[in-house]
Amino acid sequence: MSETGEEKLIKVSHNPEWQPTAETVYEYETHWMVYWKDGSLERVPKPVIDTRPPFIENPDGRVMRGAAFYALMGSWGKHVQFETPAPFFPPSEVDADYRNWFSGGAWLCPQTLPADIGWRWSYFVLTAPPLAFAPYAPSPQVKDPAMLALIPDVFAWPALPLVSDRARAVLEAEFPEGGYFFPTTITAANGARTERDYFHWVPRHRLFFKKDKVEGEPEPKRAAVWNFSHTSGGEVQWEMIHNAALRAFLQGLPYWGFHFSLFSPLFTSRCFHALKAARLTGLIENTASERIQHSEQPPYNPWEMIGHID
């Protein structure tokens, strides 16, 4: 990497804003280069960190890039800071209902997968009663009432994503019984609330992947594309690209979730096209070819959060 012009190295730091998941941060004149503890790296332009201006999205209803699957990798609403801390989900082991959420539990029902998908994959459907989600679905609040109008239709906010009533209508039409939707109230510090109705969204269909090392079995391969999971997203994406039986099966799920990452759903092409056609906000595509990149077309757009799995 050149140390002239915009690439001039200023300092190496352990920026508290990135801890505890970042190992080292290199500061350049125009960007931060963040080296994560999982071995990945990310080039982040300074405006993303130093300033988080409101972003007004005007979706045109079109899909920018064709793909078999689309992954939501978070939320572009970085300027919206909720005051209510999101509780951890799934619950900790001290929770009385802890065992109900996991494999073999009462609320995670195993489903049958085609044998040719392979032993590493398993499939479950959540059947937890609505009251079971109450401790993990607080009513969010923002300080500035001006932020209420800037919350997008699809907002991946831990522990449960938020969707507007318009987004819920599309998701329900595409996949009846595919998800839970719990009404919530988003308010500002002065008591004002959003004009639109919002819901916590829980995709019920969950795919689980084992990347354990097994003697006599080849280790899972990784794809250098969009890592929507911090632990095994690369392996999952390689499977979604190369495992024909898995690809065929997933085409039958308009949207689904990976493990317990409820705020990182994946969409089939048909479902994503329907969401975009409704001109929903919060579904900005990243058109770069690698997961550590962002779109090279100026101006840089730090709110791109949809990755493509071909």
SERO-4910 file (N, C-alpha, C, O; in steps of 0.05 Angstrom, whole numbers):
BEGIN
 pado doro    nc1    nc2    nc3   cac1   cac2   cac3    cc1    cc2    cc3    oc1    oc2    oc3
  Met    A     17    -24      0      0      0      0     18     25      0     36     27     16
  Ser    A     12     43    -18     28     68    -19     24     85      5      2     85     17
  Glu    A     45    100     13     43    118     36     43    147     27     52    165     42
  Thr    A     34    151      3     33    178     -8      4    185    -13    -13    167    -17
  Gly    A     -2    211    -14    -29    219    -21    -49    209     -1    -44    210     24
  Glu    A    -72    199    -10    -93    190      8    -86    166     24    -99    159     44
  Glu    A    -64    151     16    -57    127     29    -36    131     51    -25    112     61
  Lys    A    -29    156     57     -8    162     76    -16    152    104    -36    160    115
  Leu    A      1    135    115     -4    124    142      1    145    163     23    157    163
  Ile    A    -18    150    181    -15    169    202     -7    156    228     12    164    241
  Lys    A    -22    136    236    -16    122    261    -30     95    263    -48     90    248
  Val    A    -20     79    281    -32     53    287    -44     56    315    -31     65    334
  Ser    A    -69     48    318    -82     52    344   -100     28    350   -106     11    333
  His    A   -109     27    375   -129      9    384   -153     27    392   -157     34    415
  Asn    A   -168     34    371   -189     53    374   -212     42    392   -223     21    385
  Pro    A   -218     54    415   -238     43    432   -265     40    419   -281     23    427
  Glu    A   -271     56    399   -296     55    385   -300     28    371   -322     19    366
  Trp    A   -277     15    364   -279    -10    349   -276    -34    368   -281    -57    359
  Gln    A   -268    -30    392   -264    -52    410   -291    -63    420   -310    -48    420
  Pro    A   -293    -89    428   -271   -107    431   -267   -125    406   -250   -143    407
  Thr    A   -281   -121    385   -279   -139    362   -257   -132    343   -250   -149    326
  Ala    A   -245   -109    345   -223   -101    327   -197   -105    341   -194    -98    365
  Glu    A   -177   -116    327   -151   -121    338   -134    -96    336   -123    -86    356
  Thr    A   -132    -85    311   -115    -62    306   -128    -45    285   -141    -54    267
  Val    A   -124    -18    289   -135      1    270   -112     18    259    -98     31    275
  Tyr    A   -109     19    233    -89     36    221   -103     61    209   -122     58    194
  Glu    A    -94     84    217   -107    109    208    -91    121    185    -67    125    187
  Tyr    A   -105    126    163    -94    139    140   -107    167    137   -125    173    153
  Glu    A    -99    182    118   -109    209    116   -139    209    110   -154    227    119
  Thr    A   -148    190     95   -176    191     86   -193    168     97   -218    167     94
  His    A   -180    148    110   -196    125    118   -182    111    142   -159    116    149
  Trp    A   -197     92    154   -187     74    174   -185     46    161   -203     38    146
  Met    A   -163     32    166   -161      4    158   -164    -13    183   -146    -12    200
  Val    A   -186    -27    186   -192    -41    210   -186    -71    206   -196    -84    188
  Tyr    A   -168    -82    224   -162   -110    224   -177   -124    246   -171   -119    270
  Trp    A   -197   -140    239   -214   -153    258   -201   -178    269   -183   -190    257
  Lys    A   -209   -186    293   -197   -209    306   -203   -235    292   -189   -255    297
  Asp    A   -223   -236    275   -229   -260    260   -212   -263    235   -215   -282    220
  Gly    A   -193   -245    231   -175   -246    208   -183   -230    184   -168   -227    165
  Ser    A   -207   -219    184   -216   -202    162   -207   -174    165   -197   -166    187
  Leu    A   -210   -158    145   -203   -130    146   -223   -114    131   -238   -124    114
  Glu    A   -224    -88    138   -244    -71    126   -233    -43    122   -221    -31    141
  Arg    A   -236    -32     99   -227     -4     93   -252     14     97   -271     12     82
  Val    A   -250     32    116   -273     48    124   -266     78    120   -249     88    134
  Pro    A   -278     91    100   -274    120     97   -280    135    122   -299    129    136
  Lys    A   -264    155    128   -268    170    153   -295    183    156   -305    184    179
  Pro    A   -308    192    135   -335    204    140   -355    184    153   -374    193    166
  Val    A   -350    158    149   -368    139    162   -365    139    192   -385    136    206
  Ile    A   -341    144    201   -335    143    230   -338    171    242   -349    175    263
  Asp    A   -327    191    228   -325    218    239   -351    233    238   -357    249    256
  Thr    A   -366    229    218   -392    243    215   -413    223    206   -408    206    189
  Arg    A   -436    225    217   -458    207    210   -482    224    203   -502    225    219
  Pro    A   -482    237    180   -504    255    173   -529    239    166   -527    216    158
  Pro    A   -552    252    169   -577    239    160   -576    232    131   -564    247    115
  Phe    A   -588    211    124   -587    202     96   -616    198     87   -631    183     98
  Ile    A   -624    213     66   -651    211     56   -650    193     31   -637    200     11
  Glu    A   -663    171     33   -663    151     11   -688    155     -6   -710    159      4
  Asn    A   -684    154    -32   -707    156    -51   -706    132    -70   -698    135    -93
  Pro    A   -715    109    -61   -713     85    -77   -730     87   -102   -752     97   -102
  Asp    A   -719     76   -124   -733     76   -150   -747     50   -156   -760     48   -177
  Gly    A   -745     30   -138   -759      5   -142   -744    -15   -159   -755    -37   -163
  Arg    A   -720     -9   -168   -705    -27   -185   -684    -42   -169   -672    -31   -150
  Val    A   -678    -66   -177   -656    -82   -166   -631    -75   -183   -631    -77   -207
  Met    A   -609    -68   -169   -585    -60   -183   -569    -83   -195   -558    -80   -217
  Arg    A   -569   -105   -181   -553   -128   -191   -568   -154   -186   -578   -159   -165
  Gly    A   -569   -170   -207   -582   -195   -205   -566   -215   -190   -541   -216   -192
  Ala    A   -579   -232   -173   -565   -252   -158   -586   -273   -150   -610   -269   -152
  Ala    A   -576   -297   -142   -594   -318   -133   -605   -311   -105   -629   -317   -100
  Phe    A   -588   -299    -88   -596   -293    -60   -585   -266    -53   -565   -257    -63
  Tyr    A   -599   -252    -34   -591   -226    -25   -590   -227      6   -608   -237     19
  Ala    A   -568   -217     17   -563   -219     45   -564   -191     57   -550   -172     48
  Leu    A   -580   -188     78   -581   -162     93   -558   -163    114   -559   -181    132
  Met    A   -539   -145    112   -515   -146    129   -516   -125    151   -494   -115    158
  Gly    A   -539   -118    160   -540    -97    181   -560    -76    172   -580    -82    160
  Ser    A   -554    -51    179   -572    -29    173   -557     -5    164   -535      1    174
  Trp    A   -568     10    145   -554     34    137   -560     57    155   -547     78    152
  Gly    A   -578     55    174   -585     78    191   -565     83    213   -573     84    237
  Lys    A   -540     87    206   -519     91    227   -523    116    243   -513    119    265
  His    A   -538    136    231   -542    161    246   -564    158    266   -567    176    283
  Val    A   -580    137    265   -602    133    284   -591    118    308   -584     94    305
  Gln    A   -590    130    331   -579    118    355   -602    113    375   -612    133    386
  Phe    A   -610     88    379   -631     82    397   -620     83    426   -598     74    432
  Glu    A   -637     94    444   -629     96    472   -634     70    487   -619     64    506
  Thr    A   -654     55    480   -660     30    493   -640      9    485   -640      2    461
  Pro    A   -624     -1    503   -605    -22    495   -619    -47    487   -638    -56    500
  Ala    A   -609    -60    466   -622    -85    457   -612   -108    474   -588   -111    478
  Pro    A   -630   -124    484   -622   -147    500   -610   -169    483   -615   -170    459
  Phe    A   -594   -186    495   -582   -207    479   -602   -229    473   -618   -236    490
  Phe    A   -601   -238    449   -618   -260    440   -601   -280    425   -586   -272    407
  Pro    A   -603   -306    429   -622   -319    448   -614   -314    477   -592   -304    483
  Pro    A   -631   -321    496   -627   -315    524   -603   -330    535   -594   -350    525
  Ser    A   -593   -320    557   -570   -333    571   -579   -358    585   -603   -363    588
  Glu    A   -561   -373    594   -567   -399    607   -582   -396    633   -593   -415    643
  Val    A   -582   -372    645   -596   -368    670   -626   -364    665   -642   -364    683
  Asp    A   -634   -360    639   -662   -356    633   -677   -382    636   -667   -403    628
  Ala    A   -700   -381    648   -716   -405    653   -724   -419    627   -728   -443    627
  Asp    A   -726   -403    605   -735   -415    580   -712   -421    561   -716   -427    537
  Tyr    A   -687   -420    571   -663   -422    555   -664   -447    537   -660   -446    513
  Arg    A   -670   -470    549   -669   -495    534   -690   -497    512   -687   -512    493
  Asn    A   -712   -482    515   -733   -483    495   -725   -472    468   -737   -479    448
  Trp    A   -704   -455    468   -697   -442    443   -678   -458    426   -675   -452    402
  Phe    A   -666   -479    436   -645   -492    422   -653   -520    412   -676   -529    417
  Ser    A   -635   -532    397   -641   -558    384   -652   -578    404   -639   -583    425
  Gly    A   -675   -589    398   -687   -608    417   -706   -594    436   -720   -607    451
  Gly    A   -706   -567    436   -724   -552    454   -752   -551    443   -757   -558    420
  Ala    A   -769   -541    459   -798   -540    452   -804   -520    430   -824   -522    416
  Trp    A   -786   -499    427   -793   -477    409   -777   -477    383   -779   -459    367
  Leu    A   -760   -497    379   -744   -499    355   -749   -527    343   -735   -546    351
  Cys    A   -767   -528    325   -776   -554    315   -760   -563    291   -758   -549    271
  Pro    A   -748   -587    292   -731   -597    270   -748   -603    245   -771   -613    247
  Gln    A   -737   -598    222   -750   -603    196   -732   -622    180   -708   -624    185
  Thr    A   -744   -635    161   -729   -654    144   -717   -640    120   -730   -624    106
  Leu    A   -691   -645    115   -677   -635     91   -671   -657     72   -668   -680     80
  Pro    A   -670   -652     46   -661   -672     27   -634   -683     34   -616   -667     41
  Ala    A   -630   -709     32   -605   -721     41   -581   -711     26   -559   -709     37
  Asp    A   -584   -704      0   -561   -696    -16   -551   -668     -9   -531   -659    -21
  Ile    A   -564   -653      9   -554   -628     17   -529   -632     35   -511   -615     34
  Gly    A   -528   -654     49   -504   -660     65   -510   -658     95   -528   -645    104
  Trp    A   -493   -672    110   -497   -675    139   -492   -650    154   -501   -647    177
  Arg    A   -477   -631    143   -470   -607    158   -494   -588    162   -493   -570    178
  Trp    A   -515   -592    146   -538   -574    148   -561   -585    164   -566   -609    163
  Ser    A   -575   -568    179   -600   -575    193   -619   -551    190   -611   -529    185
  Tyr    A   -644   -558    194   -665   -538    188   -686   -540    210   -696   -561    217
  Phe    A   -693   -516    221   -712   -515    243   -732   -492    237   -726   -473    222
  Val    A   -755   -493    250   -775   -472    249   -782   -464    277   -788   -481    294
  Leu    A   -780   -438    283   -787   -428    309   -817   -429    314   -833   -422    296
  Thr    A   -825   -439    337   -853   -440    344   -858   -428    371   -879   -432    383
  Ala    A   -840   -411    380   -842   -399    407   -867   -381    407   -874   -368    388
  Pro    A   -882   -381    430   -905   -364    432   -897   -334    433   -875   -328    441
  Pro    A   -914   -317    424   -907   -288    423   -896   -277    449   -877   -261    449
  Leu    A   -907   -286    472   -898   -275    497   -869   -282    503   -856   -269    519
  Ala    A   -859   -303    490   -831   -311    495   -811   -291    484   -788   -290    493
  Phe    A   -820   -274    465   -802   -254    454   -803   -227    469   -787   -209    464
  Ala    A   -822   -224    487   -827   -199    500   -801   -188    514   -796   -164    512
  Pro    A   -785   -204    527   -761   -193    540   -740   -184    521   -722   -169    529
  Tyr    A   -742   -192    496   -722   -185    476   -732   -165    455   -719   -161    435
  Ala    A   -755   -154    459   -767   -136    440   -775   -109    453   -799   -104    455
  Pro    A   -756    -94    463   -763    -69    477   -773    -48    458   -769    -50    433
  Ser    A   -785    -27    468   -794     -4    451   -770     15    448   -761     27    467
  Pro    A   -760     18    423   -736     35    419   -743     65    422   -766     73    419
  Gln    A   -722     80    430   -726    109    432   -701    123    421   -679    113    425
  Val    A   -705    146    408   -683    162    398   -684    189    413   -705    197    423
  Lys    A   -662    203    414   -661    228    428   -674    250    411   -692    264    420
  Asp    A   -665    252    386   -674    274    368   -700    266    354   -700    246    339
  Pro    A   -721    281    357   -746    274    344   -744    275    313   -760    263    299
  Ala    A   -724    290    303   -721    292    274   -712    265    262   -716    259    238
  Met    A   -701    248    279   -692    221    270   -715    202    264   -712    183    250
  Leu    A   -739    208    276   -761    190    273   -769    186    243   -776    164    235
  Ala    A   -767    207    228   -775    206    200   -754    192    183   -759    186    159
  Leu    A   -730    188    194   -708    177    179   -703    147    184   -684    136    173
  Ile    A   -720    135    200   -717    106    205   -728     91    180   -751     96    172
  Pro    A   -712     74    168   -721     61    143   -742     40    147   -749     33    170
  Asp    A   -753     31    125   -774     10    126   -762    -17    136   -776    -32    149
  Val    A   -737    -22    130   -724    -46    139   -699    -38    155   -681    -26    143
  Phe    A   -698    -44    180   -677    -34    197   -667    -57    214   -681    -67    232
  Ala    A   -643    -67    209   -632    -90    223   -620    -80    249   -596    -72    250
  Trp    A   -635    -82    270   -627    -72    296   -627    -95    317   -649   -106    321
  Pro    A   -604   -101    328   -605   -123    348   -623   -116    372   -625    -93    379
  Ala    A   -636   -135    384   -633   -164    377   -652   -172    355   -648   -192    342
  Leu    A   -673   -156    351   -693   -163    330   -695   -140    310   -695   -117    318
  Pro    A   -696   -147    284   -699   -126    264   -725   -111    266   -745   -122    276
  Leu    A   -726    -87    256   -750    -71    255   -759    -68    226   -743    -64    208
  Val    A   -785    -70    221   -796    -66    194   -821    -49    197   -835    -50    217
  Ser    A   -826    -33    177   -850    -16    176   -874    -33    169   -872    -56    161
  Asp    A   -898    -21    171   -922    -35    163   -922    -42    133   -932    -62    125
  Arg    A   -910    -24    117   -908    -30     88   -890    -54     83   -896    -71     67
  Ala    A   -867    -55     97   -849    -78     93   -862   -103    103   -859   -124     90
  Arg    A   -876   -102    125   -889   -126    136   -909   -136    116   -911   -161    112
  Ala    A   -924   -119    102   -944   -128     83   -931   -144     60   -942   -164     52
  Val    A   -908   -134     51   -895   -149     29   -884   -175     39   -888   -196     26
  Leu    A   -872   -176     62   -860   -200     73   -882   -221     78   -878   -245     73
  Glu    A   -905   -213     88   -927   -231     93   -938   -242     67   -946   -265     65
  Ala    A   -940   -224     47   -951   -233     21   -932   -253      8   -941   -272     -5
  Glu    A   -906   -249     11   -886   -267     -2   -883   -293     13   -878   -314      1
  Phe    A   -887   -293     40   -882   -317     56   -901   -317     79   -894   -312    102
  Pro    A   -927   -325     74   -946   -327     96   -936   -347    117   -925   -368    110
  Glu    A   -938   -340    142   -929   -356    164   -898   -358    165   -887   -375    180
  Gly    A   -884   -343    149   -855   -344    148   -841   -329    171   -818   -333    176
  Gly    A   -856   -311    184   -844   -296    205   -864   -286    225   -888   -287    221
  Tyr    A   -853   -278    248   -869   -265    269   -866   -235    266   -844   -225    259
  Phe    A   -887   -220    272   -886   -191    271   -899   -181    297   -923   -184    301
  Phe    A   -883   -168    314   -893   -158    339   -893   -127    339   -872   -115    335
  Pro    A   -917   -115    342   -918    -85    341   -902    -72    363   -901    -82    385
  Thr    A   -889    -50    356   -873    -36    375   -877     -6    370   -886      2    349
  Thr    A   -870     10    389   -873     39    387   -845     52    389   -831     48    409
  Ile    A   -838     67    368   -812     81    368   -817    110    374   -832    123    360
  Thr    A   -805    120    395   -810    147    405   -784    163    406   -762    151    405
  Ala    A   -787    189    409   -764    207    414   -765    215    444   -784    209    458
  Ala    A   -743    228    452   -741    235    481   -764    254    489   -771    254    513
  Asn    A   -775    269    470   -797    288    477   -825    274    476   -845    288    480
  Gly    A   -825    248    471   -851    234    471   -863    231    443   -882    216    440
  Ala    A   -852    245    423   -863    241    395   -857    213    386   -838    200    394
  Arg    A   -874    203    368   -870    176    357   -871    176    327   -878    196    315
  Thr    A   -862    154    315   -862    152    286   -890    154    275   -909    144    287
  Glu    A   -893    166    252   -919    167    239   -927    140    228   -951    133    227
  Arg    A   -907    124    220   -913     97    210   -913     77    233   -900     82    254
  Asp    A   -927     56    230   -926     34    249   -902     16    243   -895     11    220
  Tyr    A   -889      7    265   -866    -10    262   -870    -36    278   -886    -38    296
  Phe    A   -855    -57    269   -857    -83    281   -829    -95    285   -811    -90    269
  His    A   -826   -110    306   -803   -127    308   -808   -152    291   -830   -164    292
  Trp    A   -788   -159    275   -792   -181    255   -774   -204    263   -750   -201    266
  Val    A   -785   -228    265   -770   -252    271   -775   -272    248   -796   -285    247
  Pro    A   -755   -277    231   -758   -298    211   -758   -325    225   -740   -332    241
  Arg    A   -779   -341    221   -782   -366    235   -765   -389    225   -758   -407    240
  His    A   -759   -388    199   -744   -410    187   -714   -406    190   -704   -386    181
  Arg    A   -701   -425    203   -673   -422    210   -656   -445    198   -664   -468    201
  Leu    A   -634   -438    185   -616   -458    175   -591   -458    192   -580   -437    199
  Phe    A   -581   -481    200   -557   -484    216   -536   -499    201   -542   -518    186
  Phe    A   -511   -491    204   -489   -503    189   -467   -510    209   -459   -494    226
  Lys    A   -457   -535    207   -435   -545    224   -409   -543    208   -407   -555    186
  Lys    A   -390   -529    218   -364   -528    204   -342   -543    220   -318   -538    217
  Asp    A   -351   -562    237   -332   -577    253   -313   -593    236   -320   -602    214
  Lys    A   -289   -596    246   -269   -613    232   -275   -642    239   -276   -650    263
  Val    A   -279   -659    219   -286   -687    222   -265   -703    207   -260   -699    183
  Glu    A   -254   -723    221   -233   -740    209   -245   -754    185   -266   -767    186
  Gly    A   -231   -753    163   -240   -766    138   -258   -749    121   -264   -756     98
  Glu    A   -266   -726    131   -284   -708    116   -268   -683    108   -252   -672    124
  Pro    A   -272   -672     84   -259   -647     76   -270   -624     93   -293   -623     99
  Glu    A   -252   -606     99   -260   -582    114   -277   -564     96   -273   -563     72
  Pro    A   -296   -550    108   -313   -532     91   -296   -510     78   -276   -500     89
  Lys    A   -303   -504     53   -289   -482     39   -303   -456     44   -327   -455     50
  Arg    A   -288   -434     40   -299   -407     45   -301   -392     19   -284   -396      1
  Ala    A   -321   -376     17   -324   -358     -6   -316   -330      2   -323   -320     23
  Ala    A   -300   -317    -15   -291   -290     -9   -311   -269    -19   -304   -252    -35
  Val    A   -335   -272     -9   -356   -253    -17   -367   -240      7   -352   -229     23
  Trp    A   -394   -240     11   -406   -224     32   -409   -240     58   -426   -258     59
  Asn    A   -394   -233     78   -394   -248    103   -416   -238    121   -411   -220    137
  Phe    A   -440   -249    118   -463   -239    134   -463   -250    162   -479   -242    178
  Ser    A   -445   -269    168   -443   -280    195   -414   -277    204   -396   -282    188
  His    A   -410   -270    229   -383   -267    239   -368   -293    242   -343   -293    244
  Thr    A   -382   -315    244   -369   -340    250   -365   -359    227   -343   -369    223
  Ser    A   -385   -364    211   -382   -383    189   -397   -373    164   -405   -390    148
  Gly    A   -399   -347    161   -413   -337    137   -399   -344    111   -413   -350     91
  Gly    A   -373   -344    111   -358   -351     87   -363   -379     78   -366   -385     54
  Glu    A   -364   -398     97   -369   -426     90   -398   -429     81   -403   -444     62
  Val    A   -416   -415     93   -444   -417     85   -448   -407     57   -462   -419     41
  Gln    A   -435   -385     51   -438   -374     24   -425   -392      3   -436   -394    -19
  Trp    A   -403   -405      9   -391   -424    -10   -411   -446    -16   -415   -454    -39
  Glu    A   -425   -456      5   -445   -477      1   -468   -466    -15   -478   -480    -33
  Met    A   -477   -441    -10   -499   -430    -25   -493   -426    -55   -511   -425    -71
  Ile    A   -467   -424    -61   -459   -420    -89   -454   -447   -102   -461   -450   -126
  His    A   -443   -467    -88   -434   -492   -101   -451   -516    -94   -449   -536   -109
  Asn    A   -466   -516    -73   -483   -539    -66   -510   -537    -80   -528   -523    -71
  Ala    A   -512   -551   -103   -536   -549   -119   -561   -557   -105   -582   -545   -108
  Ala    A   -560   -578    -89   -583   -587    -74   -592   -566    -54   -616   -561    -50
  Leu    A   -573   -553    -41   -580   -532    -21   -592   -509    -36   -612   -498    -26
  Arg    A   -580   -501    -58   -591   -478    -73   -620   -483    -81   -637   -465    -79
  Ala    A   -625   -507    -91   -653   -513    -99   -672   -512    -76   -694   -503    -79
  Phe    A   -663   -522    -52   -681   -522    -29   -686   -493    -20   -709   -486    -14
  Leu    A   -665   -477    -19   -669   -450     -9   -686   -433    -27   -698   -413    -18
  Gln    A   -688   -440    -52   -706   -425    -70   -735   -427    -61   -751   -410    -68
  Gly    A   -741   -447    -45   -768   -450    -35   -774   -434    -10   -797   -434     -1
  Leu    A   -754   -421      1   -758   -405     25   -754   -375     17   -731   -367     12
  Pro    A   -775   -360     14   -772   -332      6   -752   -316     23   -737   -300     12
  Tyr    A   -752   -322     48   -731   -310     65   -726   -330     88   -743   -346     95
  Trp    A   -702   -328    100   -695   -346    122   -673   -334    138   -660   -314    130
  Gly    A   -667   -345    161   -647   -335    179   -626   -356    184   -631   -380    182
  Phe    A   -601   -347    190   -579   -364    194   -573   -366    224   -568   -346    237
  His    A   -574   -390    235   -570   -395    264   -589   -377    280   -613   -375    274
  Phe    A   -578   -363    300   -594   -344    316   -589   -315    309   -596   -297    325
  Ser    A   -577   -310    286   -573   -283    278   -598   -272    266   -602   -272    241
  Leu    A   -616   -263    283   -643   -255    274   -642   -229    258   -662   -223    243
  Phe    A   -621   -213    260   -620   -188    245   -604   -190    220   -596   -169    209
  Ser    A   -599   -214    210   -585   -217    184   -600   -237    166   -589   -258    160
  Pro    A   -625   -231    158   -640   -249    141   -629   -250    113   -615   -231    104
  Leu    A   -635   -271     99   -628   -274     70   -654   -277     54   -673   -289     64
  Phe    A   -654   -266     30   -677   -266     13   -671   -281    -13   -649   -280    -23
  Thr    A   -692   -294    -24   -689   -304    -51   -692   -280    -70   -701   -259    -63
  Ser    A   -685   -285    -95   -687   -264   -115   -715   -254   -118   -720   -229   -119
  Arg    A   -735   -272   -119   -763   -264   -122   -772   -246    -99   -784   -225   -103
  Cys    A   -765   -254    -74   -774   -239    -51   -761   -211    -50   -773   -191    -44
  Phe    A   -735   -211    -57   -720   -185    -56   -731   -166    -78   -734   -142    -73
  His    A   -737   -177   -101   -749   -160   -122   -775   -149   -113   -782   -126   -119
  Ala    A   -791   -164    -98   -817   -154    -89   -813   -132    -68   -827   -112    -69
  Leu    A   -793   -135    -51   -787   -114    -31   -778    -88    -45   -786    -66    -38
  Lys    A   -761    -91    -65   -751    -68    -79   -773    -55    -95   -775    -30    -97
  Ala    A   -790    -71   -108   -812    -60   -124   -831    -43   -107   -844    -25   -117
  Ala    A   -833    -49    -81   -850    -33    -63   -837     -7    -55   -848      9    -40
  Arg    A   -812     -2    -65   -797     22    -59   -793     26    -29   -797     48    -18
  Leu    A   -785      5    -16   -779      6     12   -751     17     17   -733     12      0
  Thr    A   -748     31     38   -721     42     45   -706     22     62   -719      4     75
  Gly    A   -680     24     63   -663      7     79   -652    -17     64   -641    -35     77
  Leu    A   -656    -19     38   -647    -42     22   -627    -33      0   -630    -40    -23
  Ile    A   -607    -18      8   -588     -7    -11   -567    -28    -17   -554    -39      1
  Glu    A   -564    -34    -43   -546    -55    -51   -517    -45    -53   -512    -22    -60
  Asn    A   -498    -63    -46   -470    -58    -50   -462    -72    -75   -465    -96    -78
  Thr    A   -451    -57    -94   -445    -68   -120   -416    -76   -123   -408    -83   -145
  Ala    A   -400    -75   -102   -372    -84   -104   -371   -115   -106   -390   -128   -100
  Ser    A   -348   -125   -115   -346   -154   -120   -335   -169    -96   -338   -193    -95
  Glu    A   -323   -155    -77   -312   -168    -53   -324   -156    -28   -332   -133    -27
  Arg    A   -325   -173     -7   -339   -164     17   -324   -142     32   -336   -128     48
  Ile    A   -297   -139     28   -283   -118     42   -283    -92     27   -271    -72     36
  Gln    A   -297    -92      4   -299    -67    -12   -326    -55     -9   -345    -67      2
  His    A   -328    -30    -18   -353    -17    -21   -355     -8    -51   -335    -10    -65
  Ser    A   -377      2    -59   -380     10    -87   -359     30    -94   -354     49    -79
  Glu    A   -347     26   -117   -326     44   -126   -337     68   -141   -323     87   -148
  Gln    A   -363     67   -147   -375     90   -161   -379    113   -142   -393    111   -122
  Pro    A   -367    136   -148   -370    159   -130   -398    170   -133   -411    168   -154
  Pro    A   -409    183   -112   -396    186    -86   -398    160    -70   -418    145    -73
  Tyr    A   -380    155    -52   -381    131    -35   -406    132    -18   -414    153     -7
  Asn    A   -420    110    -16   -445    108     -1   -442     89     23   -442     65     19
  Pro    A   -439    100     47   -434     83     70   -458     68     80   -456     52     99
  Trp    A   -481     71     67   -505     58     76   -512     33     60   -534     22     63
  Glu    A   -494     24     44   -499      0     28   -498    -25     45   -477    -31     56
  Met    A   -520    -39     47   -521    -62     66   -532    -87     54   -537   -106     69
  Ile    A   -537    -88     28   -546   -113     16   -524   -126      0   -513   -113    -19
  Gly    A   -516   -150      7   -496   -165     -8   -509   -185    -26   -532   -193    -22
  His    A   -494   -194    -46   -505   -212    -67   -491   -239    -66   -466   -240    -65
  Ile    A   -506   -260    -68   -495   -287    -69   -505   -299    -95   -529   -305    -98
  Asp    A   -487   -302   -114   -494   -310   -141   -499   -341   -143   -505   -351   -165
***
